[in-house]
């Protein structure tokens, strides 16, 4: 399949462009030399984005897709597009959320954009679709250190969702929705790839961390259950709030949001990425390691100050590592140069400190 090359005439569609990761992806594409069309649900959600990218003039434009589960929702936004980064996945809030509120947008939106790109009117323009999945689709619960690769699937999350329904934890509903969406997308691609004008790639990041550039609310609570909000609450937030030992010792894979954006751009350009699932992770760290690192960063910084003491956690607590990702495919195909933990911690802390948080 022909790969894409960065020219002003090459236009990439980024869905959900107002989100934490998607906005970085759009920025990296523009910096690389592409033109970008970003989708949002409404004009209100696009106002900040238009101002943020105003210096790019006609190279950036918005498209409004209010409900991407509707048939043909992406038809108009795909006109003249050569590549797609499908990032958007609505995450409902609340304690008891119906499973379909997670599953229908995830599956419907992903299949919808593949169907729209398949239509004959667009077949000669769209060359590659890159879908942002999650490493959560790779494995269910494990109880000892386990090497996980792109061959694995988290069927346990789907089973739990089927058994518990609305009583299942929201994180399980989210992961199950991503498993179902990605499997449906691969099934569609494998069934139709001989007649499609494009190929398909999925990238699977773990925790996405780093400095936000999208529109934030007036206080840390506005970040909700996002990955960067969770990082803030544990690593930077009120030091008197308890941090349980089982939280501090948890080891998670992570990737800097900027490096993940670079990986998506590369996935559009590298021919070998076509037809692949690729895990994109910079490394692994416990929450205690993030706390220790951020305290170190602050102590060495002359240009960052915050209004309160940072949490200390329990220095020296033994990390509990269970998930070990095989990232050899990413290194072979994409070769992303990943930032280290200190750089990611410093840049995220700088943004939050600049807001007086």
C-alpha positions as CSV (number, residue, x, y, z in Angstrom):
1,X,0.0,0.0,0.0
2,X,1.4,3.4,-0.9
3,X,2.6,5.4,2.1
4,X,1.7,9.0,2.8
5,X,4.2,11.9,2.5
6,X,3.9,15.3,4.3
7,X,2.8,17.9,1.8
8,X,0.2,20.7,2.2
9,X,-1.9,18.8,-0.4
10,X,-1.9,15.7,1.8
11,X,-4.8,16.0,4.2
12,X,-5.3,13.9,7.4
13,X,-8.5,13.5,9.3
14,X,-8.2,13.4,13.1
15,X,-11.3,12.5,14.9
16,X,-12.1,14.0,18.3
17,X,-9.4,16.6,17.8
18,X,-10.3,18.5,21.0
19,X,-9.1,15.6,23.2
20,X,-5.8,15.3,25.1
21,X,-4.0,13.0,22.7
22,X,-5.8,14.0,19.5
23,X,-4.8,17.6,19.7
24,X,-1.1,16.7,20.1
25,X,-1.5,14.3,17.0
26,X,-3.0,17.2,15.0
27,X,-0.2,19.5,16.0
28,X,2.5,17.0,15.1
29,X,0.9,16.4,11.7
30,X,0.8,20.2,11.0
31,X,4.4,20.6,12.2
32,X,5.4,17.7,9.9
33,X,3.9,19.5,6.9
34,X,0.5,17.9,6.4
35,X,-2.9,19.6,6.3
36,X,-5.3,18.5,8.9
37,X,-9.1,18.3,9.3
38,X,-10.2,17.7,12.8
39,X,-13.7,16.5,13.9
40,X,-15.5,17.8,17.0
41,X,-19.1,17.4,18.0
42,X,-20.1,21.1,18.0
43,X,-18.9,24.6,17.2
44,X,-18.5,25.3,20.9
45,X,-16.1,22.4,21.3
46,X,-14.1,23.6,18.3
47,X,-13.7,27.3,19.3
48,X,-10.5,26.7,21.4
49,X,-9.0,24.5,18.6
50,X,-9.6,27.1,15.9
51,X,-7.8,29.7,17.9
52,X,-5.0,27.3,18.9
53,X,-4.2,26.5,15.2
54,X,-5.1,29.9,13.7
55,X,-1.5,30.5,12.6
56,X,-1.8,27.5,10.2
57,X,-4.6,29.2,8.3
58,X,-6.1,27.0,5.6
59,X,-3.9,24.0,6.5
60,X,-6.2,23.3,9.5
61,X,-10.0,23.1,9.4
62,X,-12.8,21.7,11.5
63,X,-15.6,19.3,10.6
64,X,-18.6,18.8,12.8
65,X,-19.8,15.3,13.5
66,X,-22.4,15.4,16.2
67,X,-23.1,11.7,16.4
68,X,-20.6,9.4,14.8
69,X,-22.8,6.3,15.4
70,X,-25.2,7.5,12.7
71,X,-24.8,5.8,9.3
72,X,-22.6,7.9,7.0
73,X,-21.6,10.3,9.8
74,X,-18.1,10.6,8.4
75,X,-18.9,10.8,4.7
76,X,-18.6,14.5,4.3
77,X,-15.6,14.9,6.6
78,X,-13.6,12.3,4.5
79,X,-13.9,14.2,1.2
80,X,-10.4,15.0,0.0
81,X,-8.7,13.1,2.8
82,X,-5.7,10.9,2.3
83,X,-5.2,9.4,5.7
84,X,-7.2,9.0,9.0
85,X,-6.3,9.0,12.7
86,X,-9.4,7.7,14.4
87,X,-8.9,8.7,18.0
88,X,-12.4,9.7,19.2
89,X,-14.0,7.5,21.8
90,X,-16.6,9.1,24.1
91,X,-16.1,8.1,27.8
92,X,-19.4,8.5,29.7
93,X,-19.2,9.6,33.4
94,X,-21.2,8.5,36.3
95,X,-21.3,5.5,38.7
96,X,-23.8,3.3,36.9
97,X,-23.4,3.7,33.1
98,X,-25.2,1.4,30.7
99,X,-22.7,-0.8,28.8
100,X,-24.1,0.3,25.4
101,X,-23.1,3.9,26.3
102,X,-19.5,2.7,26.0
103,X,-19.8,0.0,23.4
104,X,-22.1,1.6,20.7
105,X,-20.0,4.7,20.1
106,X,-16.7,2.7,20.2
107,X,-17.9,0.0,17.8
108,X,-20.2,2.2,15.7
109,X,-17.8,5.0,15.3
110,X,-14.9,2.8,14.3
111,X,-16.9,0.7,11.8
112,X,-18.6,3.9,10.5
113,X,-15.3,5.5,9.5
114,X,-14.1,2.3,7.8
115,X,-17.4,2.0,5.9
116,X,-17.2,5.7,4.8
117,X,-13.7,5.3,3.7
118,X,-14.7,2.2,1.7
119,X,-17.3,4.1,-0.4
120,X,-16.3,4.4,-4.1
121,X,-16.3,8.2,-3.9
122,X,-13.4,8.2,-1.4
123,X,-11.6,5.0,-2.4
124,X,-9.0,6.7,-4.5
125,X,-8.0,9.2,-1.8
126,X,-7.9,7.5,1.6
127,X,-4.8,5.3,1.7
128,X,-4.4,4.4,5.4
129,X,-6.6,4.4,8.5
130,X,-4.8,4.3,11.9
131,X,-7.0,3.5,14.9
132,X,-6.0,4.4,18.5
133,X,-6.7,1.4,20.6
134,X,-5.3,0.7,24.0
135,X,-2.9,-1.8,25.6
136,X,-5.9,-2.7,27.8
137,X,-7.1,-4.8,24.8
138,X,-4.1,-7.1,25.2
139,X,-4.7,-8.9,28.5
140,X,-7.1,-9.4,31.4
141,X,-6.0,-9.8,35.0
142,X,-2.7,-11.6,35.6
143,X,-1.2,-12.5,39.0
144,X,2.5,-12.9,38.2
145,X,4.8,-11.1,35.8
146,X,3.6,-11.8,32.3
147,X,5.0,-11.0,28.9
148,X,2.2,-9.6,26.6
149,X,2.3,-9.1,22.9
150,X,0.0,-8.0,20.1
151,X,-1.1,-11.6,19.6
152,X,-3.0,-11.4,22.9
153,X,-6.6,-10.2,23.5
154,X,-8.4,-9.2,26.7
155,X,-11.4,-11.4,26.2
156,X,-11.9,-11.4,30.0
157,X,-13.1,-7.8,30.0
158,X,-15.8,-8.7,27.5
159,X,-16.8,-11.7,29.5
160,X,-17.1,-9.6,32.7
161,X,-19.2,-7.0,30.9
162,X,-21.5,-9.7,29.6
163,X,-21.8,-11.2,33.1
164,X,-22.2,-8.0,35.2
165,X,-23.7,-5.6,32.7
166,X,-24.3,-2.2,34.3
167,X,-22.6,-3.4,37.5
168,X,-19.3,-3.9,35.8
169,X,-16.7,-1.2,36.7
170,X,-16.5,1.6,34.2
171,X,-12.9,0.9,33.4
172,X,-14.0,-2.7,32.4
173,X,-16.8,-1.3,30.2
174,X,-14.3,1.0,28.5
175,X,-11.7,-1.7,27.9
176,X,-14.4,-4.1,26.7
177,X,-15.7,-1.5,24.3
178,X,-12.2,-1.0,22.8
179,X,-11.7,-4.8,22.5
180,X,-15.1,-5.1,20.7
181,X,-14.4,-2.1,18.5
182,X,-10.9,-3.3,17.5
183,X,-12.0,-6.8,16.8
184,X,-14.9,-5.6,14.7
185,X,-12.5,-3.3,12.7
186,X,-10.1,-6.1,12.0
187,X,-12.9,-8.5,11.0
188,X,-14.2,-5.8,8.6
189,X,-10.7,-5.2,7.2
190,X,-9.8,-8.8,6.7
191,X,-13.1,-9.5,5.0
192,X,-12.8,-6.5,2.6
193,X,-9.1,-5.8,2.3
194,X,-8.8,-7.1,-1.3
195,X,-11.3,-4.5,-2.5
196,X,-10.4,-1.6,-0.2
197,X,-8.3,1.4,-1.3
198,X,-6.7,1.7,2.1
199,X,-5.0,-0.4,4.7
200,X,-5.5,-0.5,8.5
201,X,-3.2,-0.1,11.5
202,X,-4.0,-0.1,15.2
203,X,-1.7,1.4,17.8
204,X,-2.0,0.2,21.4
205,X,-0.7,2.7,24.0
206,X,-0.8,2.1,27.8
207,X,-1.2,5.1,30.1
208,X,-0.8,8.3,28.1
209,X,0.9,11.0,30.1
210,X,2.6,14.3,29.7
211,X,1.7,18.0,29.2
212,X,-1.8,18.8,28.1
213,X,-2.3,21.5,25.4
214,X,-6.1,21.1,25.0
215,X,-8.6,23.2,26.8
216,X,-8.7,22.5,30.5
217,X,-11.3,23.5,33.1
218,X,-10.9,25.9,36.0
219,X,-9.6,23.4,38.5
220,X,-8.0,20.0,38.7
221,X,-11.4,18.3,39.3
222,X,-12.3,19.2,35.7
223,X,-9.8,16.6,34.4
224,X,-12.2,13.9,35.7
225,X,-11.0,10.3,35.1
226,X,-8.5,11.1,32.4
227,X,-5.1,9.6,32.5
228,X,-3.4,12.9,33.1
229,X,-6.0,13.7,35.7
230,X,-5.3,10.5,37.5
231,X,-1.6,11.2,37.3
232,X,-2.2,14.7,38.8
233,X,-4.3,13.4,41.7
234,X,-1.7,10.8,42.7
235,X,1.5,12.5,41.9
236,X,0.8,16.3,42.4
237,X,-2.5,16.6,44.2
238,X,-3.3,17.2,47.9
239,X,-0.5,15.5,49.8
240,X,-2.8,14.9,52.8
241,X,-5.1,12.6,50.7
242,X,-4.2,9.0,51.4
243,X,-2.4,6.9,48.8
244,X,-2.9,3.3,49.4
245,X,0.0,0.9,49.3
246,X,-1.6,-1.1,46.6
247,X,-1.8,2.0,44.5
248,X,1.8,3.2,45.1
249,X,3.3,-0.2,44.3
250,X,1.3,-0.7,41.0
251,X,3.5,-0.7,37.9
252,X,2.0,0.5,34.6
253,X,3.2,0.9,31.1
254,X,3.2,4.5,30.0
255,X,4.0,6.7,27.0
256,X,4.5,10.4,26.6
257,X,1.6,12.0,24.7
258,X,4.0,13.7,22.3
259,X,5.8,10.4,21.5
260,X,2.5,8.7,20.9
261,X,1.6,11.5,18.5
262,X,4.9,11.0,16.6
263,X,4.2,7.2,16.5
264,X,0.9,7.9,14.8
265,X,2.4,10.1,12.2
266,X,5.1,7.4,11.5
267,X,2.3,4.8,11.3
268,X,0.8,6.8,8.4
269,X,4.1,6.9,6.6
270,X,5.7,3.5,7.1
271,X,4.6,0.9,4.6
272,X,5.4,-2.0,6.9
273,X,2.9,-0.7,9.5
274,X,0.0,-1.7,7.2
275,X,-2.1,-4.5,8.6
276,X,-0.4,-4.5,12.0
277,X,-1.3,-4.1,15.7
278,X,1.5,-2.3,17.4
279,X,2.0,-1.6,21.1
280,X,3.5,1.8,21.7
281,X,5.1,2.1,25.2
282,X,8.0,4.1,26.5
283,X,8.6,2.0,29.7
284,X,7.1,0.9,33.0
285,X,6.9,2.7,36.3
286,X,5.1,2.4,39.6
287,X,3.1,5.4,41.0
288,X,5.7,5.7,43.7
289,X,8.4,6.1,41.1
290,X,6.4,8.8,39.5
291,X,6.1,10.5,42.9
292,X,9.8,10.2,43.6
293,X,10.7,11.4,40.1
294,X,8.4,14.5,40.3
295,X,9.7,15.5,43.7
296,X,13.3,15.2,42.2
297,X,12.3,17.3,39.2
298,X,10.8,20.0,41.4
299,X,13.8,20.1,43.7
300,X,16.1,20.7,40.7
301,X,13.9,23.2,38.9
302,X,14.4,26.9,39.1
303,X,11.4,27.8,36.9
304,X,8.7,25.7,38.4
305,X,6.9,26.5,41.7
306,X,3.7,25.1,43.0
307,X,1.4,26.3,45.8
308,X,1.6,23.2,48.0
309,X,4.0,20.4,48.9
310,X,4.1,17.4,46.7
311,X,3.0,14.0,48.0
312,X,5.8,11.8,49.2
313,X,4.0,8.5,49.2
314,X,6.2,5.7,50.7
315,X,9.7,5.9,49.3
316,X,11.2,2.5,49.0
317,X,8.0,0.6,48.7
318,X,8.5,-2.5,46.6
319,X,6.9,-2.2,43.1
320,X,4.5,-4.9,41.9
321,X,5.1,-5.5,38.3
322,X,2.7,-7.8,36.4
323,X,2.3,-6.6,32.8
324,X,5.4,-6.6,30.6
325,X,4.8,-5.5,27.1
326,X,6.7,-6.9,24.1
327,X,7.5,-3.7,22.2
328,X,9.9,-5.3,19.6
329,X,7.4,-4.7,16.8
330,X,7.2,-1.0,17.6
331,X,11.0,-0.7,17.6
332,X,11.3,-2.6,14.3
333,X,8.6,-0.8,12.4
334,X,8.1,2.7,13.9
335,X,11.3,3.2,15.9
336,X,9.9,6.0,18.1
337,X,12.5,7.9,20.2
338,X,10.8,7.9,23.6
339,X,11.2,10.6,26.2
340,X,12.3,9.5,29.7
341,X,10.2,9.6,32.8
342,X,11.9,12.8,34.2
343,X,11.2,14.8,31.0
344,X,7.5,13.7,30.9
345,X,7.1,14.5,34.7
346,X,8.8,17.9,34.4
347,X,6.7,19.0,31.4
348,X,3.4,17.9,32.9
349,X,4.2,19.5,36.3
350,X,5.1,22.7,34.5
351,X,1.7,23.0,32.9
352,X,-0.2,22.3,36.1
353,X,2.1,24.7,38.1
354,X,1.5,27.4,35.5
355,X,-2.2,27.1,36.2
356,X,-1.7,27.5,39.9
357,X,-2.7,23.9,40.6
